[in-house]
Amino acid sequence: MKLSLHSEWRIFYGAICFALGLALYYTLPFDLPVSIPAMVFVTMLAFQRPRYRKANPAYISVILFAAGILYACLRIEYADHHFIEETVYFSGEAIIEDIQERENAPVRLTLENLQSLSDETMKFNKVRLFVRTKIPEYLLAGDKIRFSAVLERPQGKLSPTGYDFARAAYFDGVQASGYVTTDIERAQFDNHNGASIGRVRQEIAEKLVRLIPGEAGGLAAALIVGRRSYLSDDAIDNLRASGLAHMLAISGLHMGLFVGAAFFMFEFVFLFVPIASPNINGRKLAAIFAWIAATGYLLLSGMSVATIRAFVIATIAIVAILLDRRVVSLRSIAIAAWAILIISPHAVMSAGFQMSFAATIALVCVYEIINERRRIKYEQDQPVFRTDQSFITRFGQNIGRFIGYTSLTTVIAQIAILPIALFHFQSVAVLGLFSNLVAVPVLLFIVVPFGFLSAVLGILGLEALSLPFFVWGLEQILDIAAFVADVEWSRVFMHPIHDYIFIMSLLVGCGLILIRHNRYVSSILFAMYLMMPLTFYIEPPSLIITQSGHGFVFQSKNGQFTYYNLRLNSFAADNYKKQWGLGPHVDTKRGQRSCDDYACSYDILGDRTAINVKHFAALYEACVAGDIVIILRKWVNYCRSNNLVIIKEQLATEGPLFIYENDNQNNLIWVNDKKNRRPWSGAE
């Protein structure tokens, strides 16, 4: 059976192989010497015989896979990043790079150029700190502050398949995280030392919040400058539950609407402004000015992966207009992927990169098929649209066509990101089709046009003419999200899925995109793409022990989520609930404990006891009575127990600990195992 492939499969296939090489190297538990992948890559290139007119695709794919491993190895080898080795107390000055404020949460500061006031050798390039103390009013990015803080290594993963915060911090150049211990003093206002863009973004966001009261102002800040910190937790959770969270990420939809609005505005202006040279095409000149506007929007948006991808595709579309070529194709998406992978190779591990490209690729390919069928009908003299109908009939058909295409776009995007959403978030928005069908037209026809018009009129001080319509559209989107989120089954939670199932699902999806004109093969691949992440999942642990040694999480025999010493609505608690396929609002139970100056005893799993020993005098009794005993390393030889003994020091550095019970045997999974000897893993 001969398979027909997409006409632009080569560049797309090459990007997939390169990305797989990057992903493999980032997931390895150890670093490779640069010489090994370099030797493999050079050897494979040497054996590629140039006398063949057509290169072997399988061989080329292996070469690109090896190139991805080599490139990731080189970027880590020559990266000037390192974490602090131990917890330190810092007192000094720093420049604010970014400020994030959230409702019912401490302020998070990203600081750069830290300099200790007492020790000139204590310097840090970049750290992230949580602030629960007093901060000055109107503190902005670029200001220099004076403070004291506790600095420690950035936290790693919370679960075996969870997001690796330490790896993300490493590639962001963050050397430490921690918390501020004193009130913050402003030492100097903005010194324009590299933080001007962040300051402009913050000033625009705060102006929007002051100008637009309530949650609508926070949504405006998220849509325009990519700052979500002004939205409440409830609003963000509603948007996620309703399948509208993509509106918070400045991606292809926002960039496309912005560039389109800028392009048509400049094209309209050039129609009435005479151009000096008759050889200058007003449409192409408008495309150039639209690209300049898109560049400014990219800088203001925070330059996330989705925004960069959308900007690269918009740039390719503008170049296509200048060269009179096809605007959007699979080739342009592949070029955008190559650009991001070269600039930020670690982005391949992020959910934003994966979901953004998965949805965009699926949409482009499906609409290519639709356009191809319409072209065939046109060539066969079968009119795609009838012209002998009344205005009302055509208008009704256009409305129906818009609803149909909006529904189709939503369904395609939801299906494309299904394995990625299950792997990273363990949840799917069931009513996403309905909410997008209602909210996307509001965004397209009200929020974006009147928002763009308000920005233009704001230069003349006339924004009051269009701002009420902009605010009304934002409020409608929030109301739609809240209405859908109130439905009990609006979001379904699943158990985590295995890494290899996730990778296989993505490869099946790539095959589904590349293979054309074979309904039998495409149907099989489509079924596999949907069923694999829904069928094969990781069994939940019997017990989770947090790094402190005093936090326990398990599901009781009656199915209730039970916990000790854990903030109920914290990010960690929500993450642990997902291990059992539970949502953040399920019924929970706080376990009963017994503590004194010598030890703490916890009732776990219905009929067992875990004891955290604090004093040597309680060691013997704990080792006899406890099913799980948590002690210091120096006491190990004094605890002759056949039960499970856990070392506090190991738990603090390699935890959390996931315990799986199989046939009365305990299988221990250390989430941040020091056997993973990577620069961000904390291995000595």
C-alpha positions in Angstrom: 0.0 0.0 0.0 1.6 3.2 -1.1 1.1 6.2 1.1 0.7 9.8 -0.2 2.5 12.4 2.0 1.9 16.1 2.4 3.8 18.1 -0.2 5.7 20.0 2.5 6.5 17.1 4.7 10.3 17.3 4.5 10.9 20.5 6.5 8.1 19.6 8.9 9.5 16.1 9.3 13.0 17.5 9.9 11.7 19.8 12.6 10.1 16.8 14.4 13.3 14.8 14.3 15.4 17.7 15.6 12.8 18.4 18.4 12.8 14.7 19.4 16.6 14.8 19.8 16.4 17.9 22.0 13.6 16.4 24.1 15.5 13.1 24.6 18.6 14.8 25.8 16.7 17.0 28.3 15.0 13.9 29.8 18.2 11.9 30.2 19.3 11.3 33.8 22.9 12.4 33.0 24.9 14.7 30.9 27.0 13.5 27.9 30.4 14.8 27.0 30.1 17.0 24.0 32.6 14.8 22.2 30.2 11.8 22.1 27.2 13.3 20.3 29.6 15.4 18.1 31.5 12.2 17.0 28.2 10.4 16.2 26.9 13.4 14.2 30.1 13.9 12.2 30.4 10.2 11.5 26.9 10.0 10.3 27.4 13.0 8.0 30.6 11.4 6.6 28.7 8.2 5.7 25.9 10.1 3.9 26.7 9.4 0.3 26.2 12.5 -1.8 26.2 10.7 -5.1 22.6 9.6 -4.6 20.2 12.1 -6.1 17.7 11.4 -3.3 18.8 11.1 0.3 17.4 8.3 2.4 14.7 9.9 4.6 15.3 7.5 7.4 19.0 8.2 7.4 18.4 12.0 7.3 15.9 11.7 10.2 18.6 10.0 12.3 21.1 12.7 11.4 18.7 15.4 12.4 17.8 13.5 15.6 21.6 13.3 16.4 21.8 17.0 15.6 19.1 17.8 18.2 21.0 15.9 20.8 24.3 17.6 19.9 22.7 21.1 19.9 21.1 20.5 23.3 24.4 19.2 24.7 26.3 22.3 23.4 23.7 24.7 24.8 24.0 23.2 28.2 27.8 22.8 28.0 28.4 26.5 27.3 25.5 27.9 29.3 26.7 30.3 32.0 24.2 29.2 34.5 24.6 27.7 38.0 22.4 27.3 41.1 23.6 28.2 44.6 25.0 25.3 46.4 23.4 25.9 49.8 20.8 28.1 51.5 22.2 31.5 52.3 21.0 34.7 53.9 21.3 37.7 51.6 21.1 41.4 52.5 21.7 43.9 49.8 20.3 45.6 46.7 18.9 44.5 43.4 17.0 45.8 40.3 13.5 44.7 39.7 13.0 42.8 36.4 9.4 41.8 36.9 6.6 42.0 39.5 3.7 39.6 39.7 0.8 40.2 42.1 -2.0 37.7 42.6 -5.1 37.7 44.7 -4.6 35.9 48.0 -1.0 35.1 47.1 2.4 36.6 47.9 4.0 39.1 45.5 6.6 37.4 43.3 9.6 39.5 42.3 12.2 38.6 39.6 15.4 40.5 40.5 18.6 41.0 38.6 22.1 42.3 39.5 21.9 41.4 43.2 24.8 42.8 45.2 25.3 42.2 48.9 26.0 45.2 51.1 28.2 43.3 53.5 30.1 40.9 51.2 31.3 42.3 47.8 31.9 38.7 46.6 28.2 37.7 47.0 26.6 38.6 43.7 23.7 37.0 41.8 22.6 37.6 38.2 19.0 36.7 38.7 16.7 35.4 41.4 13.0 34.9 42.1 11.6 35.8 45.5 8.2 35.7 47.2 7.3 38.7 49.3 4.9 38.7 52.2 6.4 41.8 53.9 5.6 45.4 53.2 6.6 46.9 49.8 6.7 50.5 48.6 3.7 51.9 46.7 4.0 52.1 42.9 7.0 49.8 42.8 7.8 49.2 39.1 10.2 47.2 37.0 13.6 48.9 36.8 13.5 50.3 40.3 16.4 49.4 42.6 15.4 48.0 46.0 17.1 47.2 49.3 16.0 44.1 51.3 17.1 40.9 53.1 16.1 37.4 52.0 16.7 33.7 52.4 18.0 32.2 49.1 17.9 28.6 48.2 18.0 26.3 45.2 14.9 26.5 43.0 12.4 23.8 43.7 12.2 20.8 41.4 9.3 18.6 40.4 6.3 17.9 42.6 5.5 14.5 41.0 7.4 12.0 38.8 5.7 13.2 35.6 5.2 16.8 36.7 6.6 20.1 35.5 10.3 20.5 36.4 10.5 24.0 37.9 14.3 23.7 38.5 14.9 22.9 34.8 12.8 25.9 33.8 14.6 28.2 36.3 18.0 26.9 35.0 17.2 27.9 31.4 15.7 31.2 32.5 19.1 32.0 34.1 17.6 32.0 37.6 20.3 31.2 40.2 18.2 31.0 43.3 14.7 31.4 44.7 13.5 32.2 48.2 11.6 34.7 50.3 12.1 38.2 51.6 12.4 38.5 55.4 12.3 42.3 55.8 10.3 45.3 54.5 11.4 46.3 51.0 12.9 49.8 50.6 13.2 51.6 47.3 16.8 52.6 46.9 16.5 54.2 43.4 13.9 54.8 40.8 14.2 53.2 37.3 17.8 53.4 36.2 16.9 52.1 32.7 19.3 49.2 33.2 17.7 46.7 30.8 14.2 46.7 32.5 12.5 49.4 30.4 10.3 47.0 28.4 9.2 45.3 31.6 8.4 48.7 33.1 6.4 49.8 30.1 4.4 46.5 30.2 3.7 47.0 33.9 2.7 50.6 33.5 0.3 49.8 30.7 -1.2 46.9 32.7 -1.7 49.1 35.8 -3.2 51.9 33.6 -5.7 49.4 32.2 -6.6 48.1 35.6 -7.2 51.7 36.9 -9.1 52.6 33.8 -11.2 49.4 33.7 -12.5 48.3 37.1 -13.1 44.7 38.2 -12.0 41.5 36.5 -12.4 43.1 33.0 -9.3 45.2 33.7 -7.3 42.1 34.6 -8.5 40.4 31.4 -7.5 43.4 29.3 -4.0 43.4 30.8 -3.7 39.7 30.0 -4.9 40.2 26.4 -2.8 43.3 25.6 0.5 42.9 27.5 0.3 39.2 28.6 0.2 39.9 32.4 -2.3 37.5 34.1 -1.4 38.5 37.6 -4.3 41.1 37.7 -6.9 38.4 37.3 -8.2 36.6 40.3 -7.7 32.9 40.9 -11.4 32.3 40.4 -11.5 34.1 37.0 -8.5 32.1 35.8 -10.0 28.8 37.0 -13.3 29.7 35.2 -11.4 30.4 32.0 -9.6 27.1 32.2 -12.7 25.1 33.1 -14.6 26.6 30.2 -11.8 26.0 27.6 -11.2 29.7 27.2 -7.7 29.7 28.8 -6.1 30.1 25.3 -7.4 33.7 25.4 -4.9 34.4 28.2 -1.9 33.4 26.0 -1.1 35.9 23.4 -0.9 33.5 20.5 -1.8 33.1 16.9 -5.4 34.3 17.4 -4.3 37.6 19.1 -1.3 38.2 16.9 -3.3 37.5 13.7 -6.2 39.8 14.8 -3.7 42.6 15.8 -1.7 42.3 12.6 -4.8 42.0 10.5 -6.3 45.1 12.1 -3.0 47.1 11.7 -2.7 45.9 8.1 -6.2 47.0 7.0 -5.9 50.3 8.9 -2.6 51.2 7.2 -4.0 50.0 3.8 -7.0 52.2 4.3 -4.8 55.2 5.2 -2.6 54.7 2.1 -5.7 54.7 -0.1 -6.2 58.4 0.8 -2.6 59.4 1.3 -0.8 59.9 -2.1 2.4 58.0 -2.4 5.3 59.8 -4.0 6.5 57.0 -6.2 4.1 55.2 -8.5 6.2 52.1 -8.2 5.4 51.7 -4.5 2.5 49.3 -3.8 0.3 50.6 -1.0 -0.7 47.1 0.1 2.9 46.0 0.5 3.8 49.2 2.3 0.9 48.5 4.7 2.3 45.0 5.2 5.6 46.5 6.3 4.0 48.9 8.8 1.9 46.1 10.1 5.1 44.0 10.7 6.6 47.0 12.6 3.4 47.1 14.8 3.6 43.3 15.3 7.2 43.7 16.5 6.1 46.2 19.1 3.3 44.0 20.2 5.7 41.1 20.5 7.9 43.1 22.9 5.0 44.3 25.0 3.4 40.9 25.2 6.4 39.3 27.2 7.7 37.2 24.3 6.2 33.9 25.3 6.7 30.8 23.1 3.2 31.1 21.7 3.7 34.8 20.9 7.1 34.2 19.2 5.6 31.4 17.2 2.7 33.6 16.1 5.1 36.5 15.3 7.3 34.3 13.1 4.2 33.0 11.2 3.0 36.6 10.9 6.4 37.6 9.6 6.3 34.8 7.0 2.8 35.8 6.0 3.9 39.4 5.5 6.9 38.3 3.5 4.5 36.1 1.4 2.4 39.2 0.7 5.5 41.1 -0.3 6.5 38.3 -2.7 3.0 37.5 -3.8 3.1 34.0 -2.4 0.7 31.8 -0.3 0.4 33.3 3.2 0.0 30.4 5.6 1.2 26.8 5.0 2.8 23.9 6.9 6.1 25.2 5.7 5.7 28.5 7.5 4.8 26.7 10.8 7.8 24.4 10.4 10.0 27.5 9.9 8.6 29.0 13.0 9.3 25.8 14.9 12.9 25.7 13.7 13.4 29.4 14.7 12.1 28.7 18.3 14.1 25.5 18.7 17.3 27.2 17.6 16.7 30.3 19.8 15.3 28.4 22.9 15.8 24.7 22.5 14.4 24.0 26.0 11.0 25.3 24.9 10.4 21.9 23.4 9.6 20.6 26.9 7.0 23.3 27.7 3.3 22.8 27.4 3.0 26.2 25.6 5.2 25.1 22.8 3.6 21.8 22.3 0.0 23.0 22.5 0.6 26.0 20.4 2.1 24.1 17.5 -0.2 21.1 17.8 -3.3 23.3 17.4 -1.8 25.5 14.7 -0.6 22.5 12.6 -3.9 20.7 12.9 -5.9 23.8 11.8 -3.7 24.5 8.8 -3.8 20.9 7.6 -7.5 20.5 8.0 -8.3 23.8 6.2 -5.9 22.9 3.5 -8.0 19.8 2.8 -11.2 21.9 2.8 -9.7 24.5 0.5 -8.5 21.7 -1.8 -11.9 20.3 -2.1 -13.4 23.7 -2.8 -10.8 24.2 -5.5 -11.7 20.8 -7.1 -15.4 21.8 -7.1 -14.5 25.1 -8.7 -12.5 23.4 -11.4 -15.4 21.1 -12.1 -17.6 24.1 -12.7 -19.5 23.4 -9.5 -20.0 26.8 -7.9 -19.0 26.8 -4.3 -21.2 29.7 -3.5 -24.4 30.6 -5.3 -24.9 34.2 -6.5 -28.6 34.0 -7.4 -29.9 34.3 -3.9 -31.3 37.2 -2.0 -29.3 39.3 0.5 -31.0 37.9 3.5 -30.4 34.3 2.3 -26.7 35.0 1.7 -26.4 36.7 5.0 -28.0 33.8 6.8 -25.7 31.4 5.0 -22.6 33.5 6.0 -23.7 33.4 9.6 -24.2 29.7 9.5 -20.9 29.3 7.7 -19.1 31.4 10.4 -20.7 29.3 13.2 -19.7 26.1 11.4 -16.1 27.2 10.9 -15.8 28.4 14.5 -17.2 25.1 15.8 -14.9 23.2 13.5 -11.9 25.3 14.6 -12.7 24.6 18.2 -13.1 20.9 17.7 -9.9 20.6 15.8 -7.9 22.5 18.4 -9.4 20.6 21.3 -8.6 17.2 19.6 -5.1 18.4 18.7 -4.1 19.3 22.2 -5.9 16.4 24.0 -2.8 14.3 24.7 -0.8 17.4 25.7 -3.5 18.7 28.0 -3.8 15.3 29.7 -0.1 14.9 30.1 0.6 18.3 31.6 -2.6 19.2 33.3 -4.6 15.9 33.6 -7.8 17.7 32.6 -10.0 18.4 29.5 -12.6 21.1 29.1 -15.7 19.1 28.0 -17.8 22.2 27.2 -15.0 24.0 25.4 -16.9 23.8 22.1 -19.9 25.7 23.5 -17.9 28.4 25.3 -15.7 29.1 22.3 -18.6 29.1 20.0 -20.1 32.0 22.0 -16.9 33.8 23.3 -14.8 33.8 20.1 -17.2 36.0 18.1 -17.3 38.4 21.0 -13.5 38.5 21.0 -13.3 38.8 17.2 -16.0 41.4 16.6 -16.1 43.4 19.8 -13.0 43.1 22.0 -10.3 43.3 19.4 -11.8 46.0 17.1 -12.9 48.3 19.9 -9.7 47.6 21.9 -7.6 48.6 18.9 -9.8 51.6 18.3 -9.5 52.7 21.9 -5.7 52.5 21.7 -5.7 54.7 18.6 -8.3 57.2 20.0 -6.4 57.2 23.3 -3.6 59.2 21.5 -6.1 62.0 20.9 -7.7 61.6 24.4 -11.0 60.2 22.8 -10.9 56.7 24.1 -14.2 57.2 25.9 -16.0 56.9 22.6 -15.1 53.2 22.1 -13.9 52.0 25.6 -17.4 51.1 26.9 -17.8 48.6 24.0 -14.4 47.1 24.7 -15.2 46.7 28.4 -18.6 45.2 27.7 -17.0 42.6 25.4 -14.5 41.6 28.2 -17.3 41.3 30.7 -19.2 39.0 28.4 -16.3 36.7 28.0 -15.8 36.5 31.8 -19.6 35.9 32.2 -19.5 33.1 29.7 -16.5 31.5 31.4 -18.2 31.7 34.8 -21.5 30.3 33.4 -19.8 27.3 31.8 -17.5 26.6 34.8 -20.5 26.4 37.1 -21.6 23.2 35.3 -20.4 20.3 37.4 -19.0 18.3 34.5 -17.6 21.2 32.5 -14.1 19.9 33.2 -13.0 16.2 33.4 -9.9 15.2 35.3 -7.8 12.1 34.4 -4.9 10.2 35.9 -1.4 11.2 34.7 -0.2 9.3 31.6 3.1 7.7 31.0 5.9 9.6 29.2 6.2 7.0 26.4 2.4 7.0 25.8 2.6 10.8 25.4 5.5 10.6 22.9 3.8 7.8 21.0 0.6 9.9 20.8 2.5 12.8 19.4 4.2 10.7 16.8 0.8 9.2 15.8 -0.5 12.8 15.5 2.5 13.7 13.2 1.7 10.7 11.0 -1.9 11.8 10.9 -0.8 15.2 9.6 1.7 14.0 7.1 -0.3 11.1 5.5 -2.8 12.2 2.9 -5.4 10.6 0.6 -5.7 7.4 2.6 -8.8 7.3 4.7 -8.2 3.8 6.1 -4.8 4.7 7.5 -5.9 8.1 8.7 -8.9 6.6 10.5 -6.7 4.1 12.4 -4.2 6.9 13.3 -7.0 9.2 14.4 -8.5 6.5 16.7 -5.0 5.7 18.2 -4.4 9.4 18.8 -7.6 9.7 20.8 -7.6 6.4 22.6 -4.0 6.1 23.7 -3.9 8.9 26.3 -7.4 8.0 27.5 -6.7 4.3 28.0 -3.1 4.0 29.3 -2.5 5.9 32.5 -0.3 5.7 35.6 -1.8 4.0 38.7 -2.0 6.5 41.6 0.5 6.1 44.5 -0.6 4.6 47.8 1.0 7.5 49.7 2.9 10.7 49.1 5.3 12.2 51.6 6.3 15.8 51.2 9.9 17.1 51.6 9.3 18.4 55.1 8.6 14.9 56.3 5.4 16.1 58.0 3.1 16.3 55.0 1.2 13.1 53.9 -1.2 12.7 51.1 -3.3 9.6 50.3 -6.8 8.5 49.3 -8.7 6.8 52.1 -10.5 3.6 51.6 -13.8 5.4 51.1 -12.2 7.4 48.2 -11.7 10.6 50.1 -8.6 12.8 49.6 -6.8 13.0 52.9 -3.9 15.1 53.8 -1.6 16.3 56.6 0.2 19.6 56.9 -0.7 20.8 53.4 -2.3 24.1 52.4 -5.6 22.9 51.0 -5.9 25.3 48.0 -2.2 25.5 47.3 -0.6 24.6 43.9 1.0 21.5 45.5 -2.3 20.2 46.9 -4.0 20.6 43.5 -1.1 18.8 41.9 -1.3 15.9 44.3 -5.1 15.6 43.8 -4.5 15.1 40.1 -2.5 11.9 40.9 -5.8 10.3 41.7 -7.6 12.0 38.8 -9.3 14.5 41.2 -10.1 18.2 40.6 -9.2 21.0 42.9 -12.7 21.3 44.4 -13.3 17.7 45.5 -14.2 16.8 49.1 -11.1 16.6 51.3 -10.3 15.5 54.8 -7.6 16.8 57.2 -6.0 13.8 58.9 -5.7 13.5 62.7 -2.2 13.7 64.2 -0.6 13.5 67.6 2.5 15.6 68.3 4.8 16.3 71.3 8.3 17.5 71.7 9.7 14.1 70.8 7.8 12.9 67.8 4.7 13.3 65.6 2.4 10.4 64.8 0.1 10.3 61.8 -2.7 7.8 61.0 -2.4 6.9 57.4 -4.2 4.5 55.0 -6.8 3.6 57.6 -4.8 1.2 59.7 -1.2 2.3 59.6 1.0 4.8 61.4 3.7 7.1 60.2 6.0 8.6 62.9 8.4 11.6 62.4 11.0 11.4 65.1 12.2 14.7 66.5 14.2 13.5 69.6 16.5 10.5 70.0 14.6 9.5 73.2 11.5 8.6 71.1 13.5 6.6 68.5 13.2 3.1 69.9 9.4 3.3 70.5 8.9 4.8 67.1 10.8 2.1 65.3 8.7 -0.6 67.1 5.3 1.0 66.6 5.6 2.9 63.3 4.8 1.3 59.9 6.8 4.3 58.4 9.5 5.9 60.4 11.2 9.2 59.4 14.5 9.8 61.2 17.8 11.6 60.8 20.6 9.8 59.0 22.8 9.6 62.1 20.1 7.5 63.8 19.8 4.8 61.2 22.0 2.2 62.9 19.9 2.6 66.1 16.6 1.8 64.3 16.4 -2.1 63.8 12.9 -2.1 62.3 11.6 -4.2 59.5 9.2 -1.4 58.6 9.9 1.4 56.1 12.6 3.8 57.4 13.0 7.1 55.6 15.9 9.5 56.0 15.0 13.1 56.6 18.0 14.5 54.8 17.2 12.4 51.7 13.6 13.4 51.8 14.5 17.1 52.0 16.8 17.0 49.0 15.2 14.3 46.8 11.5 14.4 47.8 8.6 14.4 47.5 8.4 10.6 47.9 5.8 8.5 46.1 5.1 5.1 47.6 3.5 2.4 45.5 2.4 -0.8 47.3 2.4 -3.9 45.1 2.0 -7.4 46.7 2.9 -6.1 50.1 6.1 -4.6 48.7 6.9 -0.9 48.7 8.2 0.7 45.5 9.7 4.1 46.3 9.9 6.8 43.7 12.0 9.8 44.7 10.7 12.7 42.5 14.0 14.6 42.5 16.3 11.6 42.6 19.9 12.6 42.8 20.8 9.8 40.4 19.6 12.3 37.8 22.9 14.1 37.5 21.9 17.2 35.5 22.9 20.8 36.2 19.4 21.5 37.5 18.8 18.3 39.5 20.8 19.1 42.6 23.2 16.2 42.1 26.5 16.7 43.9 
